[in-house]
Amino acid sequence: MHHRLRIGAAILLGLAGVWLASANGAAQHPVPARPHVIVVLVDDLGWADTSPYGSSFHETPAIGRLARDGVRFTTFYAAGSVCSPTRASLMTGKYPARLGITDGIGGGDTGLVRPPPNREQLPLEEITIGEAFRDAGYATGYVGKWHLGTGAFMPGAQGFQWTRAVNNAGQPSQYFFPYPGPKPLPTDVPDLDEGHDGDYLTDTLTDQALGFIDRHQAEPFFLMLAHYAVHTPLQAPPALKAKYEQKAAGLFTDTASPRKAEGDAFIKLRQDHPTYAAMIERTDESVGRIRDRLDALHLTGRTIVVFVSDNGGLSTMADARANMPTSNEPLRAGKGWLYEGGIRVPLVVAWPGMIRSGRTEQTPGISTDLYPTLLELAGLAPRPRQHVDGVSLAPLLRESGRVARDALFWHFPHYHGSGNRPSSAVRAGDWKLVEWLEDGKTELYDLAADPSELRNLASADPERAAGLRRRLDAWPSAHACR
């Protein structure tokens, strides 16, 4: 067994990333008195799934408008290739491995080696971003998917004063009303008993978010709208699905999506899934409705809006019969993998009047960074003992400086239905190393020249590969004893 798999207990106690810091220190610009903050977190949305990131099949005009009104990050990463680790990193500003949440809670595929245990809830001793804003006097709300624990570990115990539609699982039973089925299941979505046949969950969550905005418009608020979409089950309004069926028929003469092998799995190479496209359009409408309400209430210039996903799109599956919902091309693989398609995600940040609009930002960032970034943008004190692995991206957003960081790290010592095997990765500059934990084999990629990770340079540049592997090997052991 590879040595890094044997240190699972140490990982649970304290695996950490390098110490990160903002290059220009404290905020240099005046901040309007207590701006509102809205984070729209989409589940399983791929890097290439929206029009600002190159999709021509999916129609996302509202997200496109948000990108034109804000800053679009081209090289932003989820801290995990599946949902719970990334969500934990966003809540805490810490790498998932430091928290011991390295797999989706409730997951646990098996294989050649035994993965380390995965913590089943976000510890209550963590001071979440919700608690940080609550303690600063903000009204805090959480709508939708949590997947960081149940019972005493729900968002109401993690700083969110008002919550709605938070179930006990990582996906809903269905997207159409009634959301709780006749026999209660962990996947049922609660608190949404009133409705009509045909009501769609994405719309209903948006309704709840709009109600929160209306009630708290006169005071500073921090709202997380965590959509269950576009995660399975793939379900969409019939008329919208039919629209994309017609679009696919007009664009593609072959009905079967092209695919290629990825290890023992298969990667989808084309975006053409009508139901998935319809789900994305409905999510886009949610973004538009939120922004329209801010405009109507004259809150647009006082509100920071963040749009982000929790991992790459589901484009790779071990089951050859599977019809994967999307393609992350030109990025390699998808959800569950540490190739770029599994961890690179969209991030758009808009704050009209305070952040210059219509820009793209190429500096790499990661989901741990959102915690310190939003604190700094809102003019709140940082919590360096909490968000120890995050670095504020506020200097990039304000064009007031750069950020300094040594490297980015990932650790996914688990098997996954996408076909991934236990792996770790490090990115330093433009260079990325992927290590397979079953046998210790490594792959080296120059992301500047080869963002699709097609040319493994480990043999051609053994010195660089060895140096990155040493950094990766030192990452857990150097911090487990702190």
C-alpha positions in Angstrom: 0.0 0.0 0.0 1.3 3.5 -0.9 2.6 5.3 2.2 0.2 8.3 1.9 -2.8 6.0 2.3 -1.3 4.7 5.5 -1.4 8.1 7.1 -5.2 8.4 7.0 -5.4 9.0 10.8 -2.8 11.8 10.6 -4.7 13.4 7.7 -7.9 13.4 9.8 -6.1 15.2 12.6 -4.4 17.9 10.7 -3.3 17.8 7.0 -2.8 21.3 5.8 -1.7 23.3 2.8 1.0 25.9 2.6 0.6 29.1 4.5 -1.1 31.6 2.2 -1.2 35.3 2.4 -2.5 38.3 0.5 0.3 40.2 -1.2 -1.0 43.7 -0.3 -2.4 43.0 3.1 -5.6 44.9 4.3 -8.2 46.4 2.1 -7.1 49.7 0.4 -10.5 50.8 -0.9 -13.5 52.2 1.0 -16.2 49.7 1.5 -19.9 50.7 1.5 -21.5 50.3 4.9 -22.0 46.6 5.3 -22.7 45.3 1.8 -25.0 42.3 1.3 -23.5 39.0 0.1 -25.1 36.3 -2.0 -23.3 33.1 -2.9 -25.0 31.0 -5.6 -23.5 27.5 -5.3 -24.4 25.1 -8.1 -24.0 21.3 -7.7 -21.9 19.4 -10.4 -21.8 22.3 -12.8 -18.8 21.9 -15.1 -16.3 24.5 -16.0 -17.4 24.6 -19.6 -21.2 24.3 -18.9 -22.1 28.0 -19.3 -21.8 30.5 -22.2 -19.2 32.7 -20.5 -17.0 29.6 -20.4 -17.5 28.5 -23.9 -20.7 26.4 -24.1 -22.7 26.8 -27.2 -25.3 24.1 -26.4 -26.4 25.3 -23.0 -28.1 28.7 -22.9 -27.2 30.9 -19.9 -27.9 34.6 -20.7 -28.2 35.6 -17.0 -24.9 34.0 -16.1 -23.4 35.7 -19.1 -24.7 39.1 -17.9 -23.3 38.4 -14.5 -19.9 37.8 -16.0 -20.1 41.0 -18.1 -21.0 42.9 -14.9 -18.2 41.3 -12.8 -15.0 39.3 -12.9 -14.8 35.9 -14.5 -12.0 33.6 -13.1 -10.7 31.3 -15.8 -8.5 29.1 -13.5 -10.5 28.7 -10.3 -10.6 25.3 -8.6 -12.8 23.3 -6.3 -10.8 22.0 -3.3 -12.4 18.5 -4.0 -13.5 16.6 -7.1 -16.7 15.7 -5.3 -19.2 17.8 -3.4 -18.8 17.5 0.4 -15.0 18.2 0.5 -15.4 21.4 -1.5 -18.4 22.5 0.5 -16.4 22.0 3.7 -13.6 24.0 2.3 -15.9 26.9 1.4 -17.5 26.9 4.8 -14.2 26.8 6.7 -11.4 28.2 4.5 -9.5 24.9 5.1 -8.3 22.1 2.8 -10.7 19.1 3.0 -7.9 16.8 4.1 -7.2 19.1 7.1 -10.9 18.5 8.1 -10.9 14.8 7.3 -13.7 15.3 4.8 -12.1 14.0 1.6 -15.0 12.1 0.0 -18.7 12.8 -0.4 -20.4 12.1 2.9 -22.2 8.8 2.7 -20.0 7.7 -0.2 -17.4 4.9 0.0 -16.5 2.8 -3.1 -14.0 0.1 -2.5 -11.0 -1.1 -4.5 -7.5 -2.4 -4.4 -6.4 -0.4 -1.3 -8.4 0.7 1.7 -9.0 4.5 1.8 -8.8 6.4 5.1 -12.0 7.0 7.0 -14.1 10.0 5.9 -15.6 12.2 8.5 -19.4 12.2 8.3 -20.0 15.8 9.4 -18.4 19.2 9.6 -17.2 19.7 13.2 -19.1 22.2 15.2 -15.9 23.7 16.6 -15.1 25.1 13.1 -16.1 28.8 12.8 -17.9 28.8 9.5 -18.2 31.7 7.1 -21.9 31.8 8.2 -20.8 32.2 11.8 -18.3 34.9 10.9 -20.9 37.0 9.1 -23.5 36.3 11.8 -21.1 37.4 14.5 -20.5 40.6 12.5 -24.2 41.5 12.8 -25.4 40.0 9.5 -28.7 38.2 9.0 -27.6 34.8 7.6 -29.6 32.4 5.5 -29.0 29.1 3.8 -31.3 27.5 1.2 -30.7 24.1 -0.4 -28.1 21.4 -0.4 -25.8 21.1 2.6 -24.3 17.6 2.6 -22.0 18.3 5.6 -23.9 16.4 8.2 -27.4 15.8 9.6 -29.2 16.3 12.8 -27.1 18.5 15.1 -24.7 19.3 12.2 -27.1 21.1 9.9 -26.5 24.7 8.8 -28.6 26.1 11.6 -25.9 24.9 14.0 -23.2 26.4 11.8 -24.1 30.1 11.9 -27.1 30.3 9.6 -30.1 31.8 11.4 -32.6 30.9 8.8 -32.6 27.7 6.7 -34.9 26.1 4.1 -35.0 23.0 2.0 -31.9 21.3 3.6 -32.2 17.6 3.3 -30.2 14.7 4.8 -28.4 13.7 1.6 -26.5 15.0 -1.4 -29.3 15.1 -3.9 -33.1 15.4 -4.0 -35.6 12.5 -4.5 -37.1 14.5 -7.3 -37.2 18.0 -8.8 -41.0 18.2 -9.1 -43.6 18.9 -6.3 -44.3 17.2 -3.9 -40.7 17.2 -2.8 -41.2 15.1 0.3 -42.5 11.7 -1.0 -45.2 9.6 0.7 -42.5 7.7 2.6 -39.8 9.9 4.1 -36.4 9.5 2.6 -33.0 11.2 3.4 -33.2 12.6 -0.1 -36.6 14.3 0.4 -36.4 18.1 0.5 -38.2 19.4 3.7 -39.9 22.8 4.5 -41.6 23.0 1.1 -45.0 21.5 1.8 -47.0 24.1 0.0 -47.0 24.0 -3.7 -48.7 22.7 -6.9 -48.1 19.9 -9.3 -45.5 20.9 -11.8 -43.6 23.2 -9.4 -39.9 22.8 -10.0 -37.4 22.6 -7.2 -34.9 25.0 -8.7 -37.6 27.7 -9.0 -38.9 27.0 -5.5 -35.5 27.4 -3.9 -35.2 30.7 -5.7 -38.6 31.8 -4.4 -37.3 31.1 -0.9 -34.1 33.1 -1.5 -36.1 36.0 -2.9 -38.3 36.0 0.2 -35.2 36.2 2.4 -33.9 39.1 0.4 -37.2 40.9 0.7 -37.4 40.4 4.5 -33.8 41.5 5.1 -33.2 44.3 2.5 -33.0 46.9 5.2 -30.2 45.2 7.1 -26.9 43.5 5.9 -27.4 39.9 5.0 -25.3 36.9 3.9 -27.3 34.4 1.9 -26.2 31.1 0.4 -28.4 29.7 -2.3 -27.1 26.2 -2.7 -28.9 24.6 -5.6 -29.5 20.9 -5.8 -29.3 21.3 -9.6 -27.6 20.2 -11.7 -27.0 17.0 -9.8 -28.9 13.8 -10.6 -31.7 12.8 -10.8 -31.8 14.5 -14.3 -35.3 16.0 -14.4 -36.5 19.2 -16.1 -39.8 20.8 -17.3 -41.0 18.9 -20.3 -41.3 22.0 -22.6 -37.8 23.1 -21.8 -36.5 19.6 -22.4 -38.2 19.4 -25.7 -36.5 22.7 -26.8 -33.1 21.1 -26.3 -34.1 17.9 -28.0 -34.9 20.0 -31.1 -31.7 21.8 -30.7 -29.6 18.6 -30.5 -31.4 17.2 -33.5 -30.6 20.2 -35.5 -26.9 20.3 -34.5 -25.9 16.6 -34.5 -26.5 14.0 -37.1 -25.2 11.2 -34.9 -27.5 10.5 -32.0 -24.8 8.8 -29.9 -22.4 11.1 -28.1 -18.8 10.6 -29.0 -16.6 9.3 -26.2 -13.1 8.1 -25.5 -11.5 5.8 -22.9 -10.0 7.2 -19.7 -8.3 4.4 -17.9 -11.0 1.9 -17.2 -13.7 4.6 -17.7 -15.2 6.6 -20.6 -15.3 10.4 -21.1 -18.1 12.1 -22.9 -16.8 14.5 -25.6 -19.9 16.6 -26.5 -22.5 18.6 -24.7 -25.9 17.4 -26.1 -28.0 16.2 -23.1 -31.4 17.9 -23.4 -32.5 17.3 -19.8 -29.2 18.5 -18.4 -29.3 21.6 -20.7 -32.8 22.4 -19.5 -31.7 22.1 -15.9 -28.9 24.5 -16.5 -31.2 27.0 -18.2 -33.6 26.9 -15.2 -30.6 27.5 -12.9 -29.6 30.4 -15.1 -33.1 31.8 -14.7 -32.6 31.6 -11.0 -29.5 33.8 -11.3 -31.5 36.3 -13.4 -34.4 36.4 -10.9 -32.0 37.1 -8.0 -30.4 40.0 -9.9 -33.7 41.4 -11.1 -34.9 41.5 -7.5 -31.7 43.3 -6.4 -32.3 45.8 -9.2 -35.9 46.3 -8.2 -35.0 46.9 -4.6 -32.1 49.2 -5.5 -29.6 46.8 -3.9 -27.4 46.0 -6.9 -24.6 48.4 -6.0 -24.7 47.3 -2.3 -24.6 43.5 -3.0 -21.7 41.2 -3.8 -22.9 38.3 -5.9 -20.7 35.1 -6.2 -21.5 32.3 -8.7 -19.5 29.1 -8.3 -19.7 25.3 -8.6 -18.6 22.6 -6.2 -16.8 20.3 -8.6 -16.4 19.5 -12.3 -19.2 18.3 -14.5 -20.1 14.6 -14.5 -18.6 13.6 -17.8 -16.7 10.4 -16.9 -18.2 7.1 -15.8 -16.9 3.6 -15.3 -20.1 2.1 -16.7 -19.8 2.0 -20.4 -23.6 2.1 -20.7 -24.0 5.4 -18.9 -25.1 8.5 -20.7 -23.1 11.2 -18.9 -24.9 14.5 -18.7 -22.1 16.8 -19.9 -18.6 17.2 -21.4 -15.8 19.3 -19.9 -13.8 19.5 -23.1 -11.2 20.8 -23.6 -10.4 19.9 -20.0 -9.7 16.2 -19.2 -12.1 13.9 -17.4 -14.7 15.2 -14.9 -16.3 14.8 -11.5 -14.4 12.4 -9.2 -11.0 13.0 -11.0 -8.1 15.3 -10.2 -7.5 16.1 -13.8 -8.6 19.6 -14.7 -12.1 18.5 -15.7 -12.8 17.3 -12.3 -11.6 20.2 -10.2 -11.6 23.4 -12.4 -14.9 25.2 -12.0 -16.6 28.5 -12.9 -16.3 31.5 -10.6 -17.9 34.9 -11.2 -17.8 37.7 -8.7 -19.9 40.9 -9.3 -20.2 44.0 -7.3 -21.2 46.9 -9.6 -19.6 50.2 -8.8 -17.0 48.6 -6.6 -15.4 45.9 -8.8 -14.6 46.9 -12.4 -16.8 44.9 -14.7 -16.2 42.8 -17.8 -12.8 41.4 -16.7 -11.3 38.0 -16.7 -8.8 36.9 -14.1 -6.3 34.1 -14.9 -4.6 33.8 -11.5 -5.4 30.4 -10.0 -7.7 30.4 -7.0 -9.5 27.7 -5.0 -12.7 27.3 -2.9 -10.8 27.8 0.4 -10.2 31.4 -0.8 -13.9 32.5 -0.8 -14.0 32.8 3.0 -11.2 35.3 3.5 -12.1 37.1 0.2 -15.7 37.8 1.2 -14.6 38.9 4.7 -12.2 41.4 3.2 -14.6 42.7 0.5 -17.3 43.3 3.2 -14.8 45.1 5.4 -14.8 42.5 8.1 -11.8 41.4 10.1 -10.0 38.3 8.8 -10.0 35.1 10.9 -6.5 33.7 10.1 -6.7 31.0 12.6 -9.8 29.6 10.9 -9.3 30.1 7.1 -5.7 29.0 7.4 -5.6 27.5 3.9 -7.4 30.3 2.1 -6.0 33.5 0.6 -8.1 36.6 -0.1 -8.6 37.3 -3.8 -9.8 40.8 -3.0 -6.6 42.4 -4.4 -7.3 40.7 -7.7 -10.9 41.8 -7.7 -10.0 45.4 -6.8 -7.0 45.5 -9.1 -5.0 46.7 -6.1 -2.3 43.9 -6.0 -1.6 40.3 -6.5 -1.8 37.3 -4.3 1.1 35.1 -3.1 0.8 31.4 -2.7 3.3 28.5 -3.0 1.0 25.9 -4.5 -2.4 24.3 -4.6 -3.0 20.8 -3.3 -5.7 18.1 -3.7 -6.1 14.8 -2.0 -8.8 12.3 -3.0 -7.7 8.9 -1.5 -10.9 7.2 -2.6 -12.5 5.3 -5.4 -15.4 6.8 -7.3 -18.1 5.7 -9.7 -16.6 8.0 -12.3 -13.7 5.5 -12.6 -11.2 7.5 -10.6 -8.7 5.7 -8.4 -7.1 7.1 -5.2 -5.0 10.1 -6.2 -3.3 13.3 -5.1 -2.2 16.4 -7.0 -0.2 19.6 -6.7 -0.1 22.6 -8.9 2.9 25.0 -8.6 3.0 27.8 -11.2 1.9 26.3 -14.5 3.1 22.8 -13.6 0.8 20.1 -12.2 1.7 16.7 -10.8 -0.9 13.9 -10.4 0.1 10.9 -8.2 -1.8 7.6 -8.2 -1.8 6.2 -4.7 -2.2 2.5 -5.5 1.2 2.3 -7.1 2.9 5.7 -6.7 3.0 6.4 -10.4 3.1 10.1 -11.3 2.1 12.3 -14.3 3.4 15.8 -15.0 1.7 18.4 -17.1 2.5 21.9 -18.3 -0.9 23.5 -18.0 0.2 26.6 -19.9 1.0 24.7 -23.0 -1.3 21.7 -22.4 -4.4 22.6 -20.4 -6.0 19.3 -21.7 -3.3 17.3 -19.9 -2.6 15.1 -22.9 1.2 15.1 -22.7 2.7 13.4 -19.6 6.2 14.9 -19.2 7.2 13.0 -16.1 9.8 11.0 -18.1 11.0 13.9 -20.2 11.5 16.2 -17.1 12.2 13.8 -14.2 13.9 16.5 -12.1 10.8 18.7 -12.1 8.5 15.7 -11.5 10.6 14.6 -8.5 10.6 18.1 -7.0 6.8 18.3 -7.2 6.4 14.9 -5.8 8.6 15.8 -2.9 6.3 18.8 -2.3 3.3 16.6 -2.5 4.8 14.0 -0.1 5.8 16.8 2.3 2.4 18.4 2.3 0.7 16.0 4.7 3.6 15.0 6.9 4.9 18.5 7.4 1.6 19.7 8.9 0.1 16.6 10.5 2.2 17.2 13.7 1.3 20.9 14.1 
